[in-house]
Each structure stands twice: as C-alpha cells, then as structure tokens.
Amino acid sequence: MKVYNQLLAIKEKKGAGYLVLIDPDKQDVDHAIRLAQTCEAAGVDALLVGGSLLLANVFDETVKGIKKNCSLPVIIFPGSTKQISRHADAILFLSLISGRNPESLIGGQVVAAPIIKSIQLEPISTGYMFIESGTVTSALFMSDTRPIPREKPDIAAAHALAAQYIGMQCVYLEGGSGAKYSVPDDVVGAVASYVDLPIICGGGIRTPDEAREKVLSGASFIVTGTIIERDSNPALIKAFADAIHVKE
C-alpha cells in the first residue's frame, strides 16, 4: 500500500495522525535512531525527516539508519533538492504556494522530479503554506517569501482551494520550526471547511492540548519537532499521540 493511502487509513481509523519531525542537523545518527524507536513505542504514526539547512552530510545515513531500526513509515520533508534518499518510503513533494518565489513554487521541483522517479520514491504532492508565527523562522528566511497573515483565514483558505484545484494531495499549514505561535485554530478551521484535502499542521505546537485543538479545528495530521527534540520523554510523546488520536 502506498504511504499516502496508509496516512488516509490512519486518519480514518484514529481521527487524525501524529507525525514527528527528525532534523538530521539537530542530532547525530544514533540519537535520531533512538528517537525514532521511542516514537514508535509511544504511538507515533509516521516520521518526517528533513530540515531547512543541511550542515552535516548525514541525511542519507540518517534515513537509512531509521528505516533499518524502525518500522514506521519514513517520509522526507525536504528543505532542498539535496534532501532526497532512496531509503525513505515517500517524500512530501512540496510547492510553497503561500509565496511568490518561483524557485520554491516550481524551480526546485523540476530538478528533484527526475531524481525521485529514478529511485522510485513515492511523491506526495503537497501545497505548502507558511502562516505568520510571530518570528522569522529558518524555513521562512530560506524561502525568501512572506507568510500568510495569521489574522487572514480567508486568504489561507483561498490558497488551499487553489492547491486542491491544481490537483495536490494535501495541504501543509506551517508555523515553522521553533515558531513563537502555532497556526491559529480559526485558520485551520477555515481551510478545513473550504477544501476536501487532508490538512497537515505543524510549527509551534508545544502541548498535547494545543495539538488536540488543531485536530478538533479540522487538522488531519499534527507535526511536532522542536518540543520532542528538546524533551524526548516517551510519556510526553505518548501524551501527544493520545491527544491527537481523537477516535481512540
């Protein structure tokens, strides 16, 4: 079964899915493997691997190590065309639709597409949207774009609908790694009420209660990264999973 279909099945069964982001620049390979194993035991549904930069040349090694030692789906969350690995199960094929930088909209995708095809990596077409989060995050700075204002849910909904009409498979509402504020619940709700696509929401989500509110507002998948990197306590990860899995 394709990873995208697995994700849809998780959403149907559990109400929403829990994804943890592992950034190879934030820990060494052994720590990344241990974190992946902890996530699996604590009820996480899938892992994202990637980051805005790639300071250490360990991306492929990290993905390979996680896949060898963990049975969760591993999905690349690429910060650039250099973050592609044949060892992953799938890749979020991102187009930054909230910005107007042609390189982030289509330029990098043209470079990456033949590589993804050649290694038979499953692409998950994703409309990627930055939502203003109270700070300039690494991803926002590196993309050289402006975010959608957090008090403009109608603008976010219109962008998401465009993604659906273009034919994308899901929408990712991004506050950014280490965001001061998470994506507002009313923005999540506006997008959820306007489109039929699964909605991924991440950035600045610091508590299980906050994660649950995003799900109740309409998010299909919740992503946490920084909070888990800082405190990889299995009890905290399980608390997030329990809060997100609203049907369990």
C-alpha positions as CSV (number, residue, x, y, z in Angstrom):
1,M,0.0,0.0,0.0
2,K,1.3,3.5,-0.9
3,V,2.3,5.7,2.1
4,Y,-0.3,8.3,1.1
5,N,-3.1,5.6,1.4
6,Q,-1.6,4.5,4.7
7,L,-1.9,8.0,6.0
8,L,-5.5,8.2,4.9
9,A,-6.3,4.9,6.6
10,I,-4.7,6.3,9.8
11,K,-6.8,9.4,9.7
12,E,-10.0,7.3,9.1
13,K,-9.2,4.9,12.0
14,K,-7.8,7.3,14.6
15,G,-9.4,10.6,13.7
16,A,-6.1,12.2,13.0
17,G,-2.4,11.1,12.7
18,Y,0.7,12.1,14.6
19,L,3.9,12.8,12.8
20,V,7.3,13.6,14.4
21,L,9.9,15.5,12.5
22,I,13.5,14.4,12.9
23,D,16.0,17.0,11.7
24,P,19.4,15.4,10.9
25,D,21.1,18.7,11.8
26,K,19.7,18.6,15.4
27,Q,21.2,15.3,16.5
28,D,23.6,12.6,15.4
29,V,22.5,9.5,13.6
30,D,22.5,7.2,16.7
31,H,20.3,9.7,18.6
32,A,17.9,10.0,15.6
33,I,17.5,6.2,15.5
34,R,16.8,6.1,19.3
35,L,14.3,8.9,18.9
36,A,12.6,7.1,16.1
37,Q,12.3,3.9,18.2
38,T,10.9,5.9,21.1
39,C,8.3,7.5,18.8
40,E,7.3,4.1,17.5
41,A,6.8,2.7,21.0
42,A,4.9,5.8,22.1
43,G,2.2,5.7,19.4
44,V,3.5,8.0,16.6
45,D,2.1,7.1,13.2
46,A,4.9,8.2,10.9
47,L,8.2,10.1,10.8
48,L,9.3,13.1,8.8
49,V,13.0,13.6,8.2
50,G,14.4,16.9,7.0
51,G,15.3,20.5,7.8
52,S,15.7,23.9,6.4
53,L,19.5,23.5,6.2
54,L,21.9,20.6,5.9
55,L,25.0,21.5,7.8
56,A,26.1,17.8,8.3
57,N,26.4,15.4,5.5
58,V,24.4,12.6,7.2
59,F,21.0,12.9,5.6
60,D,21.1,9.6,3.7
61,E,22.8,7.8,6.6
62,T,20.1,9.1,9.0
63,V,17.2,7.9,6.8
64,K,18.9,4.5,6.2
65,G,19.5,4.1,9.9
66,I,16.0,4.9,10.9
67,K,14.5,2.6,8.3
68,K,16.7,-0.3,9.5
69,N,15.7,0.1,13.1
70,C,12.1,1.3,13.0
71,S,9.0,0.1,11.2
72,L,7.2,3.4,11.0
73,P,6.8,5.0,7.5
74,V,9.7,7.4,6.9
75,I,8.7,10.4,4.8
76,I,11.2,13.0,3.6
77,F,10.3,16.6,4.5
78,P,12.8,18.3,2.2
79,G,14.4,21.7,2.8
80,S,16.2,21.4,-0.6
81,T,16.8,19.1,-3.5
82,K,19.8,17.7,-1.6
83,Q,17.4,16.1,0.9
84,I,16.4,13.0,-1.2
85,S,17.2,9.4,-0.2
86,R,16.3,6.1,-1.8
87,H,16.0,4.6,1.7
88,A,12.8,6.6,2.5
89,D,9.3,5.4,1.9
90,A,8.0,8.6,0.4
91,I,8.7,12.3,0.1
92,L,6.4,15.3,0.5
93,F,6.7,16.9,-2.9
94,L,6.3,20.5,-1.7
95,S,5.3,23.5,-3.6
96,L,5.4,26.7,-1.5
97,I,2.1,28.1,-2.6
98,S,1.9,30.8,0.0
99,G,4.9,32.6,-1.5
100,R,5.6,34.0,-4.9
101,N,9.2,32.8,-5.2
102,P,9.3,30.8,-8.5
103,E,12.2,28.6,-7.2
104,S,10.1,27.4,-4.3
105,L,6.9,27.1,-6.4
106,I,8.4,25.0,-9.3
107,G,12.1,25.5,-9.9
108,G,13.4,23.1,-7.3
109,Q,10.6,20.7,-8.1
110,V,11.8,20.4,-11.7
111,V,15.3,19.5,-10.5
112,A,14.0,17.0,-8.0
113,A,11.3,15.2,-10.0
114,P,13.7,13.1,-12.3
115,I,15.7,12.0,-9.2
116,I,12.6,10.9,-7.4
117,K,11.4,9.0,-10.4
118,S,14.7,7.3,-10.9
119,I,14.9,5.9,-7.4
120,Q,11.1,5.1,-7.4
121,L,10.4,7.2,-4.3
122,E,6.7,7.9,-3.7
123,P,5.9,11.6,-4.1
124,I,3.1,13.1,-2.0
125,S,2.1,16.3,-3.8
126,T,1.7,19.0,-1.0
127,G,0.6,22.6,-1.1
128,Y,3.0,24.1,1.5
129,M,1.8,27.3,3.2
130,F,3.6,29.5,5.7
131,I,1.3,31.1,8.3
132,E,2.7,34.1,10.2
133,S,4.0,32.8,13.6
134,G,5.4,35.8,15.4
135,T,9.0,35.3,14.3
136,V,11.1,34.8,11.2
137,T,11.7,31.0,11.2
138,S,14.6,29.3,9.3
139,A,12.2,27.9,6.7
140,L,10.7,31.3,6.0
141,F,14.0,33.0,5.8
142,M,15.5,30.4,3.4
143,S,12.5,30.5,1.1
144,D,12.7,34.3,0.7
145,T,8.9,34.7,1.0
146,R,6.3,36.3,3.2
147,P,3.9,34.3,5.3
148,I,0.1,34.5,5.1
149,P,-1.1,36.9,7.9
150,R,-2.4,34.8,10.9
151,E,-5.5,37.0,11.1
152,K,-6.5,36.3,7.5
153,P,-8.0,32.8,7.4
154,D,-9.8,33.7,4.2
155,I,-6.5,34.2,2.4
156,A,-5.3,30.8,3.7
157,A,-8.5,29.1,2.6
158,A,-8.2,30.5,-0.9
159,H,-4.6,29.3,-1.3
160,A,-5.6,25.8,-0.1
161,L,-8.5,25.7,-2.5
162,A,-6.1,26.6,-5.3
163,A,-3.9,23.7,-4.3
164,Q,-6.9,21.3,-4.4
165,Y,-7.9,22.6,-7.9
166,I,-4.4,22.2,-9.2
167,G,-4.6,18.6,-8.1
168,M,-2.4,18.4,-5.0
169,Q,-2.9,15.6,-2.5
170,C,-2.7,17.5,0.8
171,V,-2.1,20.9,2.3
172,Y,0.6,21.7,4.9
173,L,-0.1,24.7,7.2
174,E,3.3,25.6,8.6
175,G,4.2,27.9,11.5
176,G,7.9,26.9,11.2
177,S,10.4,25.2,13.5
178,G,10.6,27.0,16.8
179,A,7.7,29.3,15.9
180,K,6.5,31.7,18.6
181,Y,2.9,30.9,17.8
182,S,1.3,27.9,16.2
183,V,-1.1,28.2,13.3
184,P,-4.3,29.7,14.7
185,D,-7.3,27.4,15.2
186,D,-9.5,29.6,13.1
187,V,-7.1,29.4,10.1
188,V,-7.1,25.6,10.4
189,G,-10.9,25.6,10.6
190,A,-11.3,27.9,7.6
191,V,-9.1,25.7,5.5
192,A,-10.8,22.5,6.6
193,S,-14.3,23.9,5.8
194,Y,-13.2,25.1,2.4
195,V,-11.3,22.1,1.0
196,D,-11.5,18.3,0.8
197,L,-7.8,17.7,1.2
198,P,-6.1,16.3,4.3
199,I,-4.5,19.1,6.3
200,I,-1.1,18.7,7.9
201,C,-0.4,21.3,10.7
202,G,2.9,21.9,12.4
203,G,5.2,24.5,13.9
204,G,5.0,25.9,17.4
205,I,2.7,23.2,18.9
206,R,4.1,22.8,22.4
207,T,1.4,20.9,24.4
208,P,-0.9,17.9,23.8
209,D,-3.9,20.1,24.5
210,E,-2.8,22.5,21.8
211,A,-2.4,19.6,19.3
212,R,-5.9,18.3,20.1
213,E,-7.4,21.8,19.5
214,K,-5.8,21.7,16.0
215,V,-7.4,18.3,15.3
216,L,-10.8,19.5,16.6
217,S,-10.5,22.5,14.3
218,G,-10.0,20.3,11.3
219,A,-6.4,19.2,11.1
220,S,-5.8,15.7,9.7
221,F,-2.2,15.3,10.9
222,I,-0.2,17.1,13.6
223,V,3.6,17.5,13.3
224,T,5.8,18.2,16.3
225,G,9.6,18.7,16.1
226,T,11.4,21.1,18.4
227,I,9.4,20.2,21.5
228,I,10.3,16.5,21.0
229,E,13.9,17.2,20.2
230,R,14.2,19.2,23.5
231,D,12.4,16.6,25.6
232,S,12.2,13.1,24.0
233,N,10.4,11.8,27.1
234,P,8.3,8.8,26.0
235,A,5.5,9.9,28.3
236,L,5.3,13.3,26.5
237,I,5.3,11.7,23.1
238,K,2.5,9.3,24.2
239,A,0.5,12.2,25.6
240,F,0.7,13.9,22.2
241,A,-0.4,10.7,20.4
242,D,-3.3,10.2,22.8
243,A,-4.5,13.8,22.4
244,I,-4.3,13.6,18.6
245,H,-5.9,10.2,18.2
246,V,-9.4,11.5,18.9
247,K,-11.2,8.3,17.9
248,E,-9.2,6.1,20.3
